[in-house]
Amino acid sequence: MNQKKIAMDIGTKTDYILIAFTGDLEYGLIEDIKKELQALNLNTKHGYIIDMQKVTNIDSTGFGMIVNFAKKVSVKEKKIAIIVVDDFIRNLFAISQVDKVFPIAKSEEQARKMIKEDWLGELSLNDY
């Protein structure tokens, strides 16, 4: 039986912070990561990029963690973009309408451009 696990790597770039997840963003696995995200210093020029290129699954708990982090970021008037390359996870983002709140990119370069520009989603974070 495959043991499910999750890892998070935080990298500070010149004008943004890259948060890369690997594994399953699921209930029972993300408690420690959620605490780390809440404790993260929000001192960055433009914002955050959440890299989900190596995420194999996400459930409502994982979505909730990302949305709560994004709310914390938006209070500090910083931006956030999410990298999703997996079609299944991209569909989950569409079904849950997260893609109407945050820009969803296919690469770090595309996400970097999105947080530097004035991307406006169809839904505000408060309406989500």
N, C-alpha and C positions, 0 to 999 in steps of 0.2 A: 504494500500500500504506500502511495506517495505521501510523504509528510509535507503538509502545506506550510509555507513560511513567507515572511515579508522582510525586506530590508530597505533602509532609506539611506541615501548618501546626499549630503548637503555640500554644494560647491559654491564659493563666492567668486563671481566674475567681476569684471570692471564696473558694470552698471546694472547688474541684477544678481539674484541668488537662484541657483539651479537646485531643485529638490528632485532627486531621481528615486523612484520606487522600483523595486524588483520583487516579483512574487504575487501574492494574493492579498488584495485590500479587502479583507473580510472580517466579519464579526469574530471576536475571540483571538484575532491575530494582531490587531492594530492599536491596542491600548497603549503600549510603550511609545509607539510612533506618534500617536495623538498627543501624548504629553510632551514629547520633544518638539512637535510643531507649535504647540501653545507657548512653549518657553523660548521659541526662536526670536532673536533680536531682529526687529523690522527695519534696520538701518541699511537701506540700499537706495541707490539713485532712482531707478525706474520701477522696479518691482520684482516679481517672482515668476519663474517658469517651473511648472510641475511636469517632470518628464515621466511619462507612463509607458514608454516604449517596451519596457521589460515586465509590465504588469500582465499577469495571465488571467486574472479574474478580479471583479470588483462587485460588491453588493451594496445595499443601501447604507450600511455602516461606513463603508469606504467613501461613498458619495457624500455622506454627512460630514465626514472628517474634512474633505476637500472644501465643501461649501462653508463650513465653520471657519476654516483657515482663511478662505477668501474674504469672509466678512471682516475678520480681524485685519487683514491687509487693506481692505477698502476704507476702513475707519481711519487708517493712517494715510489715506489718499495715494496709495501705491497700486500698481496694476498687476494682474496675474494672467498668464496664458498657460494652456495645458497641451502637452505633446501627446497625441494618441495616434498610433499607427495601425493597431490591430482593428480589423473591421468589426469584430464582435463587440469589442469595448466601445468603439466609435458609435455603433448602433445603440448600445446602452446609454451613452451620453445623449444621443438624439431622442430616444424614448423618454428619458428623464428630463429632457429639455435643458440640461446643463450647457449644451452648446449654444443656447440662446442667451445665456448669462455671461459665459466666458469664451474668449476666442480659443478654438481648438486648432492646433497646428500639426503639421506632419514632420517638422524638423525643428531643431533648436534655433537655427537661423530664422526661420519663418516666425517662430514664437518671439524671438528677440525683437523683430520688426513690429510685431503686434503690440508689445508692451510699450514701445516707443511712440506708436501712433495713437490717435484717439479712436480706438475701436469701441463702438457702441453696440451692445447686444440688444436683442429684441425684448428682453426682460431685464429689469433692474434686479439687483441682488435682493432688495427688499420685497419685490413682487414674487420672487421665486419661492 
